[in-house]
C-alpha cells in the first residue's frame, strides 16, 4: 500500500458517511452476543428496510462499549445515545421515536451515562463506534496513519524517543518503561528479532484486552508493527488464549485484511520495512502469561517459565532478541505517534502518564470495562464510574489485581492509580473487584489459593509444595480448628514462597494471603479465637458441651 492509497480509502469512507444522517452501532461483543445482540441487529436491519430509514441511516455491527452488564447495547450517532438491555421488541419503538421523529427514548437510555465523563478514553475511543470486521472503518478514523508516518518520516530511533518521552509503561502488570524495553531489543545485535503480542489474558474477572481486540483489532496490529519497526523485527506472533473465540475470529480477519491491503508484508508505504504477523492460539494456561512461558508455548514446548537472565530482550524466542508487550501497551503506540510523546506525558499523573483500562467487577452497580487517567482515585472509579456498591449491600473492601493483588479498605480509596503503583501495590492488568460485607475474606483467599494451585506449572518446589501447605492452614482456620501460631506459620510460609519461587505466579500467589492478614487480621482471629465467621459463610467445626456432659460437633 502507498500513502495515497490510504488517503483515498479514508476519503471514500468519509464521503460515504456523509450520505447518511444516523449511524446505529450494535454492540456484538462476547457478552452482548450471548444476550441476543445478533437478533437485535437482524431486527434493526428488517425494521430499517420496512420503514425506509435505511436510505439515510447506517446500521453497523460494532465492538464492546464496555458497560457489559447492560447489554445488548446500541449506540446511535450523532449524540452518542446508548440504549441498554435492548430486545427485539424494543427495536421498532426506538427506530420510530429516535430516528423517524428525532426524539431519543429517555426511559430506555443507559442510566449511568454520566460515568463516561469520568473516563479518559484513548485506547477505547472508537470502541463501539466502528465495525471490527471492516479495515475501512479503522482507516476512516485515522487508522494506519501512524504507521505511514513512521515508515515515511521517522527513523527507528525517533520512534523509540517519542515512546520514551511519553512515559508509557507496560500495561500488563509489571509497568516497566516501554521505551526502555524497546531500546534494549533495538540495541541487540543478534538477528533475526521477534515481537510477541501477549494476549494471554488469564486473570480471573479481567477482560479489558478482550474488549480492545473485539472492538478495535487493527489498533493492536498497527501498534505491533510500529514497535517491530522500532526494534528491527521482521516477524511477530500474536498469542491469544483459546477461551476467546470471538476475539480470535476478529483478529484473524483483521490480519488477513491488513495483508490484503499490503500493510502487513513487504515494502508497506514504499519503505524497506518487511514484516509478517502470525496468530497463535494457546491452550489457556494461566502461567503462560509469564513472558518466558509464552515463548516456550510459541516454540511448541510446554508453557513453562525459565530462570532469568538471560532476558527475552537478549535471548527470547528461538534464542533471539524478542520484544514482548501486552495488548493494551501496543494499542497506545499509534496514539502516541499520532499525537506526540509530550502530549501523552501530560495525561494522568506526572510519574505514571497516560490512561489505564480497568475491569470493574464484584458488588458494584455498573460493572464492566472503563479507561481512566492514571490520576483518578479508586473512590471515583467505584462510585462515579461504577455507580457505587450494589443496592442493599455494604462496602467491605476492594481487591486489586485479581488474582494476585491486594485488599484495600474504605479509608484507602482516596489513592490514585499512580499512588498505588508508586507504593508497590499490585494492580496487575487492571482488575478491580468490589467486595461487600457478606463476603468472608478467609474463604475468598482460600478460593484464590486454590486457583494458583491448579494453575501452577509445578516446576519449582516453593510453588508446587508450598501452596498446598498454605491451603491446609487456611482450611484449618476456616474450619475453626486453627491457632494463632498457624497465622504466624502462614505468614512465614507465604513470605518464603514469595521470595524463592521461580516465576511471577509463585512470587505473587501469596499476596492475597499476606494482604488479607494485614488488612483483616481481626477476621482471622474471629475464626480462630471465637470460632465465628463474621460474614456467616464458613461452617466452623465447633464443639458444644451439652447439659448431660456429652459433646456435639
FENCORGI-V978110 format. One line per field, one symbol per residue. ss: DSSP state (H for helix, E for strand, C for the rest). burial: b if it has 16 or more other ideal C-beta (glycine too) atoms within 10 Angstrom, else e. Layout:
# FENCORGI-V978110
ss=???
burial=???
This chain:
# FENCORGI-V978110
ss=CCHHHHHHHHHHHHHHHCCCCEEEEEECCHHHHHCCHHHHHHHHHHHHHHHCHHHCEEEEEECCCCCHHHCCCEEEECCCEEECCCCHHHHHHHHHHHHHCCCCCHHHECCCHHHHHHCCCCCCCCCCCCCCCCHHHHHHCCCCHHHHHHHHHCCHHHHHHHHHHHCCECCCCCCCEHHHHHHHHHHCCCCCCEEEEEECCCCCCCCHHHHHHHHCHHHHHHHHHHHHHHHCCCEEEEEEECCCHHHHHHHHHHHHHHHHCCCCEECHHHCCCEEEEEEEEECCCHHHHCHHHHHHHHCCCCCCCCCCCCCCCCCCHHHCCEEEEEHHHHHHHHHHHHHCHHHHHCCEECCEECEEEEEEEECECCCEEEEEECCCEHHHHHHHHCCCECCCCCEEEEEECCCCCEEECHHHCCCEHHHHHHCCCCCCCCEEEEEECCCCHHHHHHHHHHHHHHHCCCCCHHHHHHHHHHHHHHHHHHCCCCCHHHHHHHHHHHHHHHHHCCCHHHHHHCHHHHHHHHHCHHHHHHHHHCCCCCCCCCCCCCCEECCCCCEEC
burial=bebeebeebbeebeeeeeebebbbbbbbbbbbbebebeebbebbeebbeeeebbeebbbbbbbbbbbbebbbbbbbbeeebbbbebeeebbeebbeebbeeeeeeeebebebeebbebbbbbbbebbbbbbbbbbbbbbbbebbbbbbbbbeebebeebbbbbbbbbbbbbbbebeebbebbbbbbebeeeebbbbbbbbbbbeebbbbbbbbbbbbbbbbbbbbbbbbbbbbbbbbbbbbebbebbbebbeebbebbeebebbbeebbeeebebebebbbbeebbbbbbbbbbbbbbeeeebbbeeeeebbbbbbbeebbbbbbbbbbbbbbbbbbeeebeebbebbbeebbbbbbbbbbbbbbbbbbbbbbbbbbbebbbbbbbbebbeebebbbbbbbbbbbbbbeeebbeebbbbbbeeebbbbbbbbbbbbeebbbbebbbebbebbbebbbebbebbeebbeebbebbebbbebebeeebbeebbebbeebbeebbbbbbbbbbbbbbbbbebbeebbebbbeebbbbbeebeeeeeeeeeeeeeee
